[in-house]
Amino acid sequence: MKTLTERQKRILMLIVREYIDSGQSVGSKSLVKNYKLDVSSATIRNEMRALTEMGYLRTTTGRIPTEAGYRYFIRQVMKNADLPNAVQRTISHQFAQTRSNSNEWMILAASVLAHQTQAVSLVTAPRNEQMLFKHVELISTQGRQILMVLVFAGGEVSQQILTLAEPIPQERLSQVAERLNISLDSLSVEALSLLPKRSDLLEKDILLLVQDEMQKRSAGSSGEIYMDGMENILAEPSFAGSDEGRRTLRFFDERSLLKDMLSSSAVDSNVGGVQVLIGGDDGWEELKECSMVLSRYGIPGQATGTLGVLGPMRMPYARTIPTVRYMADLLSGLMAENRAMKM
């Protein structure tokens, strides 16, 4: 594409902003009147024609942004959009009222995002980026039953009741646990599979159970998804009763697709960074009339999740982007504080 002149940049930004606000195609006269531009309507029309030829606008009764036009607008918004301090204080206060409970944080985060952006919010529970063994305890309960307590690096805990072939005294259970704790310390599930075979049958069985549990937790796609604000997208005129709206709603029903999309979209992004997907980027045909603003949150190298919003392509990016960024930073801080308290 040709390099935009300063005037073309300003006109393009104003057209996108006007279309986002009104949902109506933008004419040259309304631009001159609403923004008190010091050039004639004819000059604006010539610039709009040039922007259309360059692929930033398309013609209806006036002009509306193309995906390229939105992308240009978003790049500029990314540089300097901030969430007002008063809104930050309100959100921070809401989280201060919750307990140190990740489930409550996820529910509240989805609610706050939906309310602040008037879009559909999506928040995935954090999951460990790499599951590492830390400690196992084997506790005799009654008869042939024992309690296996698994602790992973980062503080995640798993408990299972096991039924053995025959009763085993606590002393022997403790010996097996001690040997495993020494040989498995800080190993990943991949490293566990490379260990030599155990001659002790009980030790061998417990190791297989440890591997199985770590494999299940490592293989999780993107964690449980918390959603809110579906009524916001149902109220959007461009979706109500349209084929695009029905496709989008069906996509929400397919949780496996939704998890795959969130996982693949955020996999290369940095924690706290914001990614904007427009018109079904990366081949998501069901979302071709939508935009998504996503961010990763959490503790890099330990546990991370994804949060963001989905709405019409003409969503208010200048507010949505800093809201998503602020929420990601807030949840990251809460997780870091919680981890520090457990150590």
C-alpha positions in Angstrom: 0.0 0.0 0.0 1.0 3.6 -0.6 2.2 5.7 2.3 -0.6 7.8 3.7 -0.2 11.5 3.9 -0.8 13.2 7.3 -4.2 14.4 6.1 -5.2 11.0 4.9 -4.2 9.5 8.2 -6.3 12.0 10.1 -9.3 11.5 7.8 -9.1 7.7 8.1 -8.9 7.9 11.9 -11.9 10.2 12.0 -14.0 7.9 9.6 -13.3 4.8 11.6 -14.1 6.6 14.9 -17.3 8.1 13.4 -18.4 4.7 12.1 -17.7 3.0 15.4 -19.8 5.6 17.2 -22.7 5.8 14.8 -22.8 2.5 12.8 -23.7 4.7 9.8 -21.6 5.2 6.7 -19.6 8.4 6.8 -20.0 11.3 4.3 -17.6 14.1 3.6 -20.0 16.8 4.7 -20.6 15.2 8.1 -16.8 15.0 8.7 -16.3 18.7 7.9 -19.2 19.7 10.1 -18.6 17.3 13.1 -14.9 17.9 13.3 -14.6 21.5 12.0 -12.1 20.5 9.4 -10.4 23.4 7.7 -10.7 21.9 4.2 -13.7 21.7 1.8 -16.0 18.7 1.4 -14.7 18.3 -2.1 -11.1 17.9 -0.8 -12.4 15.3 1.8 -14.2 13.4 -1.0 -10.9 13.2 -3.0 -9.0 11.9 0.0 -11.8 9.4 0.8 -11.6 8.2 -2.8 -7.9 7.7 -2.5 -8.3 5.8 0.8 -10.8 3.6 -0.9 -8.5 2.9 -3.8 -5.8 1.9 -1.3 -8.1 -0.5 0.4 -8.8 1.3 3.7 -12.4 2.2 3.0 -15.3 0.8 0.9 -18.2 2.6 -0.6 -21.9 2.4 0.5 -24.0 5.5 0.5 -20.9 7.0 2.2 -17.7 5.3 3.3 -17.1 2.6 5.9 -13.8 1.0 7.0 -12.5 -2.2 5.6 -10.5 -4.6 7.7 -7.3 -2.8 6.6 -8.9 0.4 7.8 -9.7 -1.0 11.2 -6.2 -2.5 11.5 -4.6 0.9 10.8 -6.9 2.5 13.4 -6.1 -0.2 16.0 -2.3 0.3 15.5 -2.7 3.9 16.4 -5.0 3.2 19.4 -2.5 0.6 20.7 0.1 3.3 21.1 -1.7 5.6 23.4 -5.0 4.3 24.7 -5.2 4.3 28.5 -8.0 3.3 30.8 -9.2 6.3 32.9 -7.9 6.2 36.5 -11.4 6.3 37.9 -12.3 3.1 36.0 -9.1 1.4 37.1 -9.9 2.3 40.7 -13.5 0.9 40.4 -12.3 -2.4 38.9 -9.5 -2.7 41.5 -12.0 -2.1 44.3 -14.3 -4.8 42.9 -11.5 -7.4 43.1 -10.4 -6.3 46.5 -13.9 -7.5 47.8 -13.3 -11.1 46.5 -11.4 -13.8 48.4 -8.1 -15.2 47.2 -9.9 -17.7 45.0 -9.1 -18.1 41.4 -12.6 -19.3 40.5 -14.1 -16.1 41.9 -11.5 -14.0 40.1 -12.5 -15.7 36.8 -16.2 -15.1 37.3 -15.6 -11.5 38.3 -13.2 -10.8 35.4 -15.7 -12.1 32.9 -18.5 -9.9 34.4 -16.3 -6.8 34.6 -15.0 -7.2 31.0 -18.5 -7.7 29.6 -19.8 -4.6 31.5 -17.0 -2.3 30.6 -16.8 -3.2 26.9 -20.4 -4.1 26.2 -19.2 -7.2 24.4 -19.0 -10.9 25.1 -16.2 -11.7 27.6 -14.1 -14.8 27.5 -11.7 -15.8 30.4 -9.9 -19.1 30.6 -8.7 -20.4 33.9 -4.9 -20.4 34.3 -3.1 -23.6 33.7 0.5 -24.6 34.3 2.6 -24.1 31.2 4.8 -27.1 32.2 3.7 -29.5 34.9 6.6 -30.4 37.2 6.6 -33.0 40.0 7.3 -31.6 43.5 6.1 -34.1 46.1 3.9 -37.2 46.8 2.5 -38.5 50.0 0.9 -42.0 50.5 -1.3 -42.2 53.6 -3.0 -45.4 54.8 -6.7 -44.8 55.5 -8.6 -48.0 56.1 -8.1 -51.6 54.9 -6.7 -51.6 51.4 -7.4 -47.9 50.7 -4.8 -45.2 50.7 -4.8 -41.5 50.0 -2.3 -40.3 47.4 -1.5 -36.6 47.6 0.4 -35.1 44.7 1.9 -31.7 44.8 3.2 -30.0 41.7 5.6 -27.1 41.2 3.7 -23.9 41.6 1.5 -25.3 44.4 -1.2 -27.2 42.5 -2.5 -30.2 44.5 -4.2 -33.5 43.5 -5.7 -36.0 45.9 -6.9 -39.5 45.0 -8.2 -42.5 47.0 -6.5 -45.7 45.8 -7.6 -49.3 46.5 -4.6 -51.6 46.6 -4.6 -55.4 46.1 -3.8 -55.9 49.8 -3.3 -53.8 52.9 0.2 -52.2 53.2 1.6 -50.7 56.4 2.2 -47.0 56.6 5.9 -47.5 57.0 6.3 -49.1 53.6 4.0 -46.5 52.0 6.3 -43.7 53.4 9.4 -45.5 52.1 8.0 -45.7 48.6 6.9 -42.1 48.7 10.4 -41.0 49.9 12.2 -42.9 47.1 9.8 -41.3 44.5 10.3 -37.8 45.9 14.1 -38.1 45.6 14.1 -39.6 42.1 11.2 -37.5 40.6 12.0 -34.1 42.0 11.3 -31.2 39.5 10.8 -33.6 36.6 8.3 -33.0 33.8 5.9 -35.7 32.6 8.1 -36.2 29.5 11.1 -36.8 31.8 9.1 -39.3 33.9 8.5 -41.5 30.9 12.2 -41.8 30.3 13.0 -43.2 33.7 14.2 -46.8 34.0 11.6 -49.4 35.0 11.0 -50.0 38.7 11.6 -53.4 40.3 9.3 -52.6 43.2 5.7 -53.3 42.0 4.1 -50.8 44.4 6.6 -48.1 43.4 6.0 -48.9 39.7 2.2 -48.6 40.1 2.4 -45.3 42.0 4.8 -43.9 39.4 2.3 -44.8 36.6 -0.5 -43.1 38.5 1.7 -40.0 39.0 2.5 -40.0 35.2 -1.2 -40.4 34.3 -2.3 -37.5 36.5 0.5 -35.2 35.2 -0.4 -36.1 31.7 -4.0 -35.2 32.2 -3.2 -31.9 33.7 -0.5 -31.1 31.0 -2.8 -32.0 28.2 -5.6 -29.5 29.1 -6.4 -27.2 26.2 -6.9 -23.8 27.7 -8.6 -24.4 31.0 -12.3 -23.9 31.8 -13.9 -21.0 29.9 -15.8 -18.3 31.8 -18.2 -16.2 29.7 -20.5 -13.2 30.3 -22.3 -10.6 28.3 -24.0 -12.8 25.6 -26.9 -10.4 25.7 -24.6 -7.7 24.4 -23.9 -9.4 21.1 -27.6 -10.4 20.8 -28.5 -6.8 21.1 -26.1 -5.7 18.3 -28.2 -4.7 15.2 -25.7 -6.2 12.8 -26.1 -9.6 14.5 -29.8 -9.8 15.3 -31.4 -12.4 13.2 -28.6 -12.4 10.6 -26.7 -15.5 9.3 -23.5 -14.0 10.7 -25.1 -13.8 14.1 -26.3 -17.3 14.0 -22.9 -18.6 13.0 -21.3 -16.7 15.8 -23.7 -18.1 18.4 -23.1 -21.6 17.1 -19.4 -21.1 17.6 -20.0 -20.2 21.2 -21.8 -23.5 21.7 -18.8 -25.5 20.4 -16.6 -25.2 23.5 -13.9 -27.3 21.9 -13.6 -25.0 19.0 -13.6 -22.0 21.3 -10.8 -23.5 23.4 -8.7 -24.3 20.3 -9.2 -20.8 19.0 -8.2 -19.1 22.3 -5.2 -21.4 22.7 -3.9 -21.0 19.2 -4.5 -17.2 19.1 -2.7 -16.5 22.4 0.1 -19.0 22.2 2.7 -16.7 20.8 1.7 -13.5 22.6 3.5 -12.2 25.7 1.8 -12.0 29.1 0.2 -8.6 29.3 0.4 -8.0 25.5 -2.8 -7.4 23.6 -3.7 -9.1 20.3 -6.6 -8.0 18.1 -8.1 -10.5 15.6 -10.3 -8.9 13.0 -12.8 -10.7 10.7 -11.9 -14.2 11.6 -8.1 -13.9 11.4 -6.3 -17.2 11.3 -9.1 -18.8 9.4 -12.0 -18.7 11.8 -14.8 -18.3 9.3 -17.5 -18.3 11.9 -16.1 -15.0 13.2 -15.6 -13.1 9.9 -18.0 -10.3 11.0 -16.4 -10.0 14.5 -13.3 -8.7 16.2 -11.6 -10.2 19.3 -9.3 -8.4 21.7 -7.2 -10.9 23.6 -4.4 -10.9 26.2 -2.5 -13.5 28.2 -2.3 -13.2 31.9 -0.5 -15.0 34.7 3.1 -15.9 35.6 5.4 -16.5 32.6 6.9 -20.0 32.7 4.5 -21.1 35.4 0.8 -20.7 34.8 -1.1 -18.5 32.3 -4.6 -18.0 31.0 -6.3 -16.0 28.3 -8.9 -13.2 28.6 -10.6 -11.0 26.1 -13.8 -9.9 24.5 -15.6 -10.7 21.2 -17.9 -8.2 19.6 -18.8 -6.6 16.2 -16.0 -5.3 14.0 -17.0 -1.8 14.9 -16.4 -2.3 18.6 -15.0 0.7 20.6 -11.3 -0.3 20.4 -10.1 2.8 22.2 -11.8 1.6 25.3 -11.7 -2.1 24.8 -8.0 -2.5 24.3 -6.9 -0.7 27.5 -9.6 -2.5 29.5 -8.4 -5.9 28.3 -4.8 -4.9 29.0 -5.6 -3.6 32.5 -7.5 -6.7 33.4 -4.7 -8.9 32.2 -2.2 -7.0 34.4 -4.6 -7.1 37.3 -5.1 -10.8 37.2 -1.3 -11.4 36.7 -0.7 -9.4 39.9 -3.3 -11.3 41.9 -1.8 -14.6 40.8 1.7 -13.5 41.7 0.6 -12.3 45.2 -1.3 -15.6 45.7 1.7 -17.7 44.8 4.0 -15.6 47.0 1.7 -16.2 50.0 1.8 -20.0 49.5 5.6 -20.2 49.4 
